[in-house]
Amino acid sequence: MQQAGISVTTGTTKFVIKYKLNGERRFDFAQLQSGSVEEATAALKAIHGESSDEITDIKVSKAL
């Protein structure tokens, strides 16, 4: 559903995912249903692809 140029997805909440990518601290935002680490890991793999990058120290919290 589109409203005024903003994509609205029902049943999900915006989360911030804090993690390390090859030892470097990073963060990304994602629309997730439950905010679980497993769901966040899947979202990060979708963002970064199935490369040999090491994703560690994943922490998920609701975005403000």
C-alpha positions as CSV (number, residue, x, y, z in Angstrom):
1,M,0.0,0.0,0.0
2,Q,1.4,3.4,-0.9
3,Q,0.4,6.7,0.7
4,A,2.0,10.0,-0.2
5,G,5.2,8.3,-1.4
6,I,5.6,6.3,1.8
7,S,5.5,2.6,1.7
8,V,3.3,1.1,4.4
9,T,3.6,-2.5,5.3
10,T,1.0,-3.9,7.7
11,G,1.9,-6.4,10.4
12,T,5.5,-5.2,10.7
13,T,7.4,-2.8,12.9
14,K,10.5,-0.8,12.1
15,F,13.6,-2.1,14.0
16,V,17.2,-1.0,14.2
17,I,19.7,-3.8,13.9
18,K,23.1,-3.2,15.5
19,Y,25.8,-5.6,14.5
20,K,29.4,-6.1,13.5
21,L,30.3,-6.8,9.8
22,N,33.8,-8.2,9.7
23,G,34.6,-6.7,13.1
24,E,33.3,-3.2,12.1
25,R,30.3,-1.8,14.0
26,R,27.3,-1.1,11.8
27,F,23.6,-0.6,12.0
28,D,20.6,-0.9,9.6
29,F,16.9,-0.5,9.8
30,A,14.4,-3.2,8.7
31,Q,10.7,-3.9,8.8
32,L,10.4,-7.0,10.9
33,Q,7.4,-8.9,12.3
34,S,8.9,-10.1,15.6
35,G,12.2,-8.5,16.0
36,S,14.0,-11.8,16.7
37,V,17.7,-12.2,16.2
38,E,16.9,-15.0,13.6
39,E,14.6,-12.6,11.7
40,A,17.3,-9.8,11.9
41,T,20.0,-12.3,10.6
42,A,17.8,-13.1,7.6
43,A,17.3,-9.4,6.9
44,L,21.0,-8.7,7.1
45,K,21.8,-11.6,4.7
46,A,19.3,-10.1,2.3
47,I,21.0,-6.7,2.6
48,H,24.6,-7.9,2.4
49,G,24.0,-11.0,0.3
50,E,25.3,-14.5,0.9
51,S,29.0,-13.4,0.8
52,S,31.8,-14.5,3.0
53,D,31.3,-11.4,5.3
54,E,31.1,-12.3,9.0
55,I,28.0,-10.9,10.7
56,T,28.3,-11.0,14.6
57,D,27.1,-9.4,17.8
58,I,23.5,-8.8,16.5
59,K,21.2,-6.7,18.7
60,V,17.7,-5.8,17.7
61,S,15.5,-3.0,19.1
62,K,12.5,-1.0,18.0
63,A,13.4,2.2,16.1
64,L,12.2,5.4,17.7
